[in-house]
Amino acid sequence: MPVLQDGDFYVWESRAICKYTCRKNKPELLKQGNLKESAMVDVWLEVEAHQYTAALEPVILECLIRPMFGRATDQKIVEDNLVKLKKVLEVYEARLSKCKYLAGDFLSLADLNHVSATACLATTPYASLFDAYPHVKAWWSGLMARPSVQKITALKKPYFQNSV
């Protein structure tokens, strides 16, 4: 379980850590000064956690993690969750056809929270999944072009480059 210690204060759970870090260092990523924009960040953080990542994590587990331990990939689990993920990507495609980022025309934590799991997807046989969704693909390419995102994804490469 991820834990962040800040002086004598502890916060745990990755999404709570991200929100705490943003509130402390980059509050603009939460749009806290604008009630409606902040609400949209919250909406897309929830979609990421409960729809997108919920469908993506089993694919990552089956394609990357299980093989690291010498276990076979359960293709049925992969296929079932890819169906779910594609439904979510259809919603993302519609949203991103109207604005540059998920919560609006501004980068937010809602976008950045996708980086970790999606970077893992990019090392699986399903890396081309976004190709069917041009607005999603453009959004992801834009995120990946950011130096901060490149730095973070480079840290993951040694763990997953030999998994596929």
TIKE-112298 format. One record per residue: x, y, z of N, C-alpha, C in turn; residue number from 1. Coordinates in pm, whole numbers, plus 50000, padded with zeros to 5 digits. Example, Ala and Ser with C-alpha at 12.3 -4.5 7.8 and 13.67 -1.06 7.14 Angstrom:
2
+-------+-------+-------+-------+-------+-------+-------+-------+-------+-----+
:   n.u :   n.v :   n.w :  ca.u :  ca.v :  ca.w :   c.u :   c.v :   c.w :   k :
+-------+-------+-------+-------+-------+-------+-------+-------+-------+-----+
: 51319 : 49431 : 50780 : 51230 : 49550 : 50780 : 51320 : 49670 : 50780 :   1 :
: 51285 : 49775 : 50708 : 51367 : 49894 : 50714 : 51290 : 50003 : 50787 :   2 :
+-------+-------+-------+-------+-------+-------+-------+-------+-------+-----+
end
This chain:
164
+-------+-------+-------+-------+-------+-------+-------+-------+-------+-----+
:   n.u :   n.v :   n.w :  ca.u :  ca.v :  ca.w :   c.u :   c.v :   c.w :   k :
+-------+-------+-------+-------+-------+-------+-------+-------+-------+-----+
: 50085 : 49883 : 50000 : 50000 : 50000 : 50000 : 50090 : 50123 : 50000 :   1 :
: 50068 : 50215 : 49907 : 50149 : 50337 : 49906 : 50115 : 50427 : 50024 :   2 :
: 50219 : 50483 : 50084 : 50204 : 50575 : 50197 : 50296 : 50694 : 50173 :   3 :
: 50246 : 50813 : 50202 : 50327 : 50935 : 50195 : 50339 : 50991 : 50335 :   4 :
: 50462 : 51020 : 50377 : 50486 : 51088 : 50503 : 50528 : 51231 : 50472 :   5 :
: 50458 : 51325 : 50530 : 50490 : 51467 : 50515 : 50503 : 51523 : 50656 :   6 :
: 50626 : 51526 : 50706 : 50648 : 51563 : 50846 : 50590 : 51455 : 50936 :   7 :
: 50500 : 51493 : 51024 : 50437 : 51394 : 51111 : 50299 : 51352 : 51060 :   8 :
: 50269 : 51390 : 50937 : 50140 : 51357 : 50875 : 50159 : 51243 : 50776 :   9 :
: 50069 : 51146 : 50780 : 50072 : 51033 : 50687 : 49942 : 51029 : 50609 :  10 :
: 49953 : 51000 : 50481 : 49835 : 50977 : 50398 : 49863 : 50853 : 50315 :  11 :
: 49762 : 50771 : 50295 : 49780 : 50647 : 50221 : 49674 : 50636 : 50114 :  12 :
: 49692 : 50540 : 50025 : 49612 : 50518 : 49905 : 49658 : 50615 : 49796 :  13 :
: 49688 : 50560 : 49680 : 49752 : 50639 : 49575 : 49671 : 50761 : 49532 :  14 :
: 49542 : 50747 : 49517 : 49463 : 50862 : 49473 : 49455 : 50971 : 49580 :  15 :
: 49447 : 50931 : 49706 : 49448 : 51028 : 49815 : 49584 : 51099 : 49821 :  16 :
: 49692 : 51025 : 49799 : 49825 : 51085 : 49796 : 49833 : 51187 : 49682 :  17 :
: 49782 : 51150 : 49566 : 49784 : 51243 : 49451 : 49708 : 51371 : 49483 :  18 :
: 49590 : 51358 : 49540 : 49510 : 51477 : 49572 : 49580 : 51564 : 49677 :  19 :
: 49637 : 51500 : 49778 : 49708 : 51574 : 49883 : 49826 : 51650 : 49823 :  20 :
: 49903 : 51581 : 49740 : 50020 : 51642 : 49678 : 49979 : 51760 : 49589 :  21 :
: 49871 : 51744 : 49514 : 49822 : 51855 : 49431 : 49775 : 51971 : 49517 :  22 :
: 49699 : 51943 : 49621 : 49650 : 52051 : 49707 : 49767 : 52130 : 49766 :  23 :
: 49875 : 52059 : 49798 : 49991 : 52123 : 49860 : 50079 : 52195 : 49757 :  24 :
: 50101 : 52133 : 49642 : 50202 : 52183 : 49548 : 50150 : 52235 : 49415 :  25 :
: 50041 : 52181 : 49366 : 49988 : 52217 : 49234 : 49836 : 52223 : 49239 :  26 :
: 49778 : 52312 : 49320 : 49633 : 52315 : 49333 : 49560 : 52342 : 49202 :  27 :
: 49630 : 52402 : 49105 : 49566 : 52429 : 48976 : 49525 : 52300 : 48905 :  28 :
: 49588 : 52188 : 48939 : 49550 : 52060 : 48879 : 49416 : 52008 : 48930 :  29 :
: 49365 : 52068 : 49037 : 49234 : 52032 : 49091 : 49129 : 52140 : 49063 :  30 :
: 49172 : 52253 : 49010 : 49082 : 52365 : 48977 : 48996 : 52407 : 49096 :  31 :
: 49056 : 52410 : 49214 : 48981 : 52439 : 49336 : 48922 : 52580 : 49341 :  32 :
: 48974 : 52672 : 49262 : 48922 : 52808 : 49263 : 48795 : 52826 : 49180 :  33 :
: 48755 : 52723 : 49108 : 48638 : 52732 : 49022 : 48548 : 52612 : 49052 :  34 :
: 48434 : 52637 : 49110 : 48346 : 52530 : 49156 : 48308 : 52432 : 49045 :  35 :
: 48270 : 52482 : 48929 : 48226 : 52393 : 48820 : 48342 : 52315 : 48761 :  36 :
: 48456 : 52382 : 48740 : 48572 : 52311 : 48687 : 48621 : 52206 : 48787 :  37 :
: 48622 : 52241 : 48914 : 48662 : 52147 : 49019 : 48569 : 52026 : 49022 :  38 :
: 48441 : 52050 : 49005 : 48344 : 51940 : 49002 : 48371 : 51848 : 48883 :  39 :
: 48407 : 51905 : 48768 : 48437 : 51821 : 48651 : 48565 : 51740 : 48673 :  40 :
: 48663 : 51798 : 48741 : 48783 : 51721 : 48777 : 48741 : 51603 : 48864 :  41 :
: 48656 : 51629 : 48962 : 48608 : 51521 : 49050 : 48534 : 51413 : 48973 :  42 :
: 48448 : 51454 : 48880 : 48372 : 51357 : 48800 : 48468 : 51264 : 48726 :  43 :
: 48567 : 51322 : 48659 : 48656 : 51239 : 48577 : 48756 : 51161 : 48660 :  44 :
: 48786 : 51209 : 48781 : 48866 : 51127 : 48873 : 48787 : 51002 : 48912 :  45 :
: 48658 : 51018 : 48934 : 48573 : 50904 : 48968 : 48561 : 50807 : 48850 :  46 :
: 48542 : 50861 : 48731 : 48533 : 50775 : 48612 : 48663 : 50697 : 48595 :  47 :
: 48776 : 50766 : 48611 : 48906 : 50699 : 48599 : 48916 : 50584 : 48699 :  48 :
: 48882 : 50610 : 48823 : 48898 : 50509 : 48928 : 48802 : 50392 : 48914 :  49 :
: 48676 : 50422 : 48886 : 48572 : 50319 : 48894 : 48532 : 50257 : 48761 :  50 :
: 48569 : 50319 : 48652 : 48534 : 50264 : 48520 : 48660 : 50227 : 48441 :  51 :
: 48744 : 50326 : 48416 : 48862 : 50306 : 48332 : 48961 : 50208 : 48397 :  52 :
: 49010 : 50244 : 48513 : 49110 : 50160 : 48578 : 49051 : 50028 : 48623 :  53 :
: 48924 : 50027 : 48660 : 48859 : 49901 : 48698 : 48859 : 49801 : 48583 :  54 :
: 48847 : 49849 : 48461 : 48852 : 49761 : 48343 : 48996 : 49732 : 48301 :  55 :
: 49085 : 49828 : 48320 : 49222 : 49813 : 48273 : 49309 : 49728 : 48365 :  56 :
: 49292 : 49738 : 48495 : 49378 : 49665 : 48588 : 49378 : 49514 : 48566 :  57 :
: 49264 : 49449 : 48541 : 49270 : 49304 : 48515 : 49350 : 49270 : 48389 :  58 :
: 49347 : 49357 : 48289 : 49425 : 49335 : 48167 : 49574 : 49342 : 48200 :  59 :
: 49612 : 49441 : 48278 : 49751 : 49456 : 48320 : 49795 : 49337 : 48404 :  60 :
: 49710 : 49297 : 48496 : 49742 : 49182 : 48581 : 49766 : 49058 : 48497 :  61 :
: 49676 : 49033 : 48404 : 49686 : 48911 : 48322 : 49802 : 48917 : 48221 :  62 :
: 49825 : 49032 : 48163 : 49926 : 49043 : 48056 : 50067 : 49072 : 48107 :  63 :
: 50078 : 49138 : 48222 : 50210 : 49178 : 48271 : 50250 : 49112 : 48402 :  64 :
: 50163 : 49117 : 48499 : 50201 : 49072 : 48633 : 50207 : 48920 : 48642 :  65 :
: 50103 : 48851 : 48600 : 50102 : 48704 : 48609 : 50221 : 48643 : 48535 :  66 :
: 50252 : 48686 : 48412 : 50368 : 48628 : 48344 : 50500 : 48652 : 48418 :  67 :
: 50510 : 48762 : 48492 : 50632 : 48788 : 48569 : 50655 : 48680 : 48675 :  68 :
: 50547 : 48614 : 48714 : 50555 : 48508 : 48814 : 50540 : 48370 : 48752 :  69 :
: 50556 : 48363 : 48621 : 50549 : 48235 : 48552 : 50409 : 48180 : 48538 :  70 :
: 50309 : 48261 : 48554 : 50171 : 48215 : 48544 : 50112 : 48254 : 48409 :  71 :
: 50022 : 48171 : 48363 : 49961 : 48192 : 48232 : 49858 : 48305 : 48236 :  72 :
: 49845 : 48372 : 48124 : 49744 : 48476 : 48108 : 49609 : 48410 : 48085 :  73 :
: 49508 : 48454 : 48157 : 49371 : 48406 : 48135 : 49309 : 48497 : 48030 :  74 :
: 49306 : 48449 : 47907 : 49261 : 48531 : 47795 : 49114 : 48572 : 47807 :  75 :
: 49033 : 48490 : 47872 : 48892 : 48526 : 47891 : 48879 : 48651 : 47978 :  76 :
: 48957 : 48658 : 48084 : 48956 : 48777 : 48170 : 49000 : 48899 : 48090 :  77 :
: 49104 : 48882 : 48009 : 49153 : 48992 : 47926 : 49043 : 49039 : 47831 :  78 :
: 48984 : 48946 : 47758 : 48882 : 48982 : 47659 : 48760 : 49046 : 47724 :  79 :
: 48714 : 48991 : 47836 : 48598 : 49048 : 47906 : 48624 : 49192 : 47948 :  80 :
: 48743 : 49218 : 47997 : 48775 : 49352 : 48045 : 48807 : 49448 : 47931 :  81 :
: 48857 : 49397 : 47820 : 48875 : 49483 : 47703 : 48741 : 49532 : 47649 :  82 :
: 48639 : 49447 : 47656 : 48504 : 49490 : 47617 : 48459 : 49606 : 47706 :  83 :
: 48479 : 49593 : 47836 : 48443 : 49700 : 47930 : 48524 : 49826 : 47902 :  84 :
: 48653 : 49808 : 47879 : 48740 : 49923 : 47855 : 48701 : 49996 : 47727 :  85 :
: 48664 : 49922 : 47624 : 48623 : 49985 : 47499 : 48497 : 50069 : 47518 :  86 :
: 48407 : 50024 : 47603 : 48287 : 50104 : 47632 : 48324 : 50235 : 47701 :  87 :
: 48419 : 50228 : 47792 : 48467 : 50349 : 47859 : 48535 : 50441 : 47757 :  88 :
: 48615 : 50382 : 47669 : 48685 : 50462 : 47569 : 48588 : 50531 : 47472 :  89 :
: 48473 : 50471 : 47449 : 48371 : 50537 : 47367 : 48321 : 50665 : 47436 :  90 :
: 48304 : 50657 : 47566 : 48263 : 50776 : 47644 : 48375 : 50880 : 47639 :  91 :
: 48499 : 50836 : 47657 : 48613 : 50928 : 47651 : 48621 : 50993 : 47513 :  92 :
: 48602 : 50914 : 47409 : 48609 : 50967 : 47273 : 48506 : 51079 : 47254 :  93 :
: 48385 : 51056 : 47301 : 48281 : 51159 : 47289 : 48320 : 51284 : 47369 :  94 :
: 48369 : 51264 : 47489 : 48408 : 51378 : 47572 : 48524 : 51456 : 47509 :  95 :
: 48626 : 51383 : 47465 : 48745 : 51448 : 47411 : 48723 : 51506 : 47272 :  96 :
: 48609 : 51477 : 47211 : 48575 : 51543 : 47085 : 48525 : 51686 : 47111 :  97 :
: 48493 : 51715 : 47238 : 48440 : 51846 : 47276 : 48541 : 51933 : 47349 :  98 :
: 48642 : 51872 : 47409 : 48742 : 51948 : 47483 : 48876 : 51876 : 47479 :  99 :
: 48982 : 51949 : 47507 : 49118 : 51895 : 47494 : 49149 : 51791 : 47601 : 100 :
: 49099 : 51812 : 47721 : 49126 : 51722 : 47833 : 48992 : 51674 : 47891 : 101 :
: 48998 : 51578 : 47979 : 48874 : 51517 : 48028 : 48784 : 51615 : 48103 : 102 :
: 48840 : 51694 : 48191 : 48757 : 51784 : 48272 : 48724 : 51915 : 48201 : 103 :
: 48789 : 51941 : 48089 : 48767 : 52066 : 48015 : 48887 : 52096 : 47927 : 104 :
: 48907 : 52221 : 47896 : 49021 : 52260 : 47812 : 49143 : 52295 : 47897 : 105 :
: 49162 : 52221 : 48003 : 49275 : 52242 : 48094 : 49322 : 52106 : 48145 : 106 :
: 49452 : 52095 : 48161 : 49511 : 51974 : 48219 : 49474 : 51967 : 48366 : 107 :
: 49439 : 51847 : 48412 : 49406 : 51831 : 48553 : 49455 : 51695 : 48603 : 108 :
: 49440 : 51676 : 48731 : 49474 : 51547 : 48790 : 49391 : 51435 : 48728 : 109 :
: 49272 : 51466 : 48681 : 49189 : 51364 : 48616 : 49260 : 51303 : 48496 : 110 :
: 49334 : 51383 : 48422 : 49411 : 51331 : 48309 : 49535 : 51257 : 48359 : 111 :
: 49607 : 51318 : 48449 : 49734 : 51262 : 48494 : 49716 : 51130 : 48569 : 112 :
: 49602 : 51111 : 48634 : 49580 : 50985 : 48704 : 49573 : 50865 : 48609 : 113 :
: 49558 : 50889 : 48482 : 49554 : 50781 : 48383 : 49692 : 50731 : 48343 : 114 :
: 49795 : 50807 : 48373 : 49928 : 50780 : 48318 : 49982 : 50644 : 48361 : 115 :
: 49978 : 50613 : 48487 : 50043 : 50492 : 48536 : 49988 : 50365 : 48471 : 116 :
: 49859 : 50346 : 48480 : 49799 : 50224 : 48424 : 49805 : 50222 : 48272 : 117 :
: 49785 : 50338 : 48210 : 49786 : 50341 : 48063 : 49926 : 50317 : 48009 : 118 :
: 50027 : 50363 : 48080 : 50164 : 50334 : 48039 : 50191 : 50184 : 48045 : 119 :
: 50130 : 50116 : 48140 : 50143 : 49970 : 48147 : 50072 : 49905 : 48028 : 120 :
: 49954 : 49954 : 47994 : 49882 : 49902 : 47878 : 49968 : 49912 : 47753 : 121 :
: 50045 : 50018 : 47742 : 50129 : 50040 : 47624 : 50238 : 49935 : 47608 : 122 :
: 50262 : 49855 : 47711 : 50363 : 49749 : 47702 : 50300 : 49611 : 47682 : 123 :
: 50171 : 49608 : 47654 : 50100 : 49482 : 47632 : 50071 : 49465 : 47483 : 124 :
: 50020 : 49348 : 47444 : 49979 : 49329 : 47304 : 49862 : 49420 : 47263 : 125 :
: 49804 : 49492 : 47358 : 49688 : 49577 : 47331 : 49727 : 49725 : 47327 : 126 :
: 49853 : 49752 : 47305 : 49903 : 49890 : 47302 : 49835 : 49975 : 47196 : 127 :
: 49785 : 49913 : 47091 : 49722 : 49990 : 46982 : 49573 : 50013 : 47005 : 128 :
: 49523 : 49979 : 47121 : 49380 : 49991 : 47150 : 49326 : 50132 : 47123 : 129 :
: 49403 : 50235 : 47154 : 49358 : 50373 : 47137 : 49348 : 50413 : 46991 : 130 :
: 49407 : 50338 : 46901 : 49405 : 50374 : 46759 : 49263 : 50388 : 46704 : 131 :
: 49169 : 50315 : 46761 : 49030 : 50320 : 46715 : 48955 : 50443 : 46767 : 132 :
: 49020 : 50521 : 46851 : 48958 : 50638 : 46914 : 49049 : 50759 : 46891 : 133 :
: 49032 : 50830 : 46780 : 49128 : 50936 : 46744 : 49142 : 51047 : 46848 : 134 :
: 49035 : 51086 : 46913 : 49046 : 51192 : 47015 : 49115 : 51140 : 47140 : 135 :
: 49089 : 51015 : 47176 : 49158 : 50954 : 47290 : 49306 : 50941 : 47257 : 136 :
: 49336 : 50897 : 47137 : 49476 : 50880 : 47096 : 49549 : 51015 : 47100 : 137 :
: 49486 : 51120 : 47051 : 49548 : 51254 : 47053 : 49569 : 51302 : 47197 : 138 :
: 49471 : 51278 : 47281 : 49481 : 51314 : 47424 : 49598 : 51241 : 47488 : 139 :
: 49606 : 51110 : 47465 : 49714 : 51031 : 47523 : 49850 : 51074 : 47467 : 140 :
: 49858 : 51098 : 47339 : 49983 : 51143 : 47278 : 50027 : 51277 : 47338 : 141 :
: 49931 : 51364 : 47361 : 49961 : 51492 : 47425 : 50013 : 51476 : 47566 : 142 :
: 49952 : 51385 : 47641 : 50002 : 51358 : 47776 : 50143 : 51301 : 47772 : 143 :
: 50164 : 51205 : 47681 : 50295 : 51140 : 47671 : 50404 : 51236 : 47625 : 144 :
: 50368 : 51345 : 47560 : 50467 : 51443 : 47513 : 50515 : 51535 : 47626 : 145 :
: 50446 : 51532 : 47737 : 50483 : 51619 : 47849 : 50610 : 51565 : 47915 : 146 :
: 50711 : 51649 : 47939 : 50835 : 51601 : 48001 : 50813 : 51532 : 48136 : 147 :
: 50721 : 51582 : 48215 : 50696 : 51520 : 48346 : 50641 : 51378 : 48330 : 148 :
: 50555 : 51358 : 48232 : 50498 : 51225 : 48208 : 50606 : 51132 : 48153 : 149 :
: 50690 : 51183 : 48065 : 50799 : 51101 : 48012 : 50892 : 51056 : 48124 : 150 :
: 50918 : 51144 : 48217 : 51005 : 51110 : 48330 : 50944 : 50998 : 48414 : 151 :
: 50816 : 51008 : 48442 : 50748 : 50907 : 48523 : 50741 : 50773 : 48450 : 152 :
: 50704 : 50775 : 48324 : 50692 : 50649 : 48250 : 50828 : 50583 : 48231 : 153 :
: 50934 : 50661 : 48222 : 51068 : 50603 : 48211 : 51105 : 50523 : 48335 : 154 :
: 51053 : 50563 : 48449 : 51080 : 50489 : 48573 : 51017 : 50350 : 48572 : 155 :
: 50907 : 50332 : 48499 : 50837 : 50204 : 48494 : 50898 : 50106 : 48394 : 156 :
: 50966 : 50158 : 48292 : 51014 : 50073 : 48183 : 51096 : 49953 : 48228 : 157 :
: 51189 : 49968 : 48320 : 51267 : 49849 : 48357 : 51183 : 49734 : 48413 : 158 :
: 51068 : 49766 : 48468 : 50985 : 49662 : 48527 : 50904 : 49584 : 48425 : 159 :
: 50866 : 49648 : 48316 : 50773 : 49585 : 48223 : 50825 : 49559 : 48083 : 160 :
: 50945 : 49602 : 48050 : 50989 : 49590 : 47912 : 51007 : 49446 : 47867 : 161 :
: 51030 : 49353 : 47955 : 51048 : 49214 : 47916 : 50926 : 49128 : 47944 : 162 :
: 50813 : 49190 : 47974 : 50694 : 49115 : 48013 : 50616 : 49061 : 47896 : 163 :
: 50625 : 49126 : 47782 : 50539 : 49090 : 47670 : 50611 : 48997 : 47576 : 164 :
+-------+-------+-------+-------+-------+-------+-------+-------+-------+-----+
end
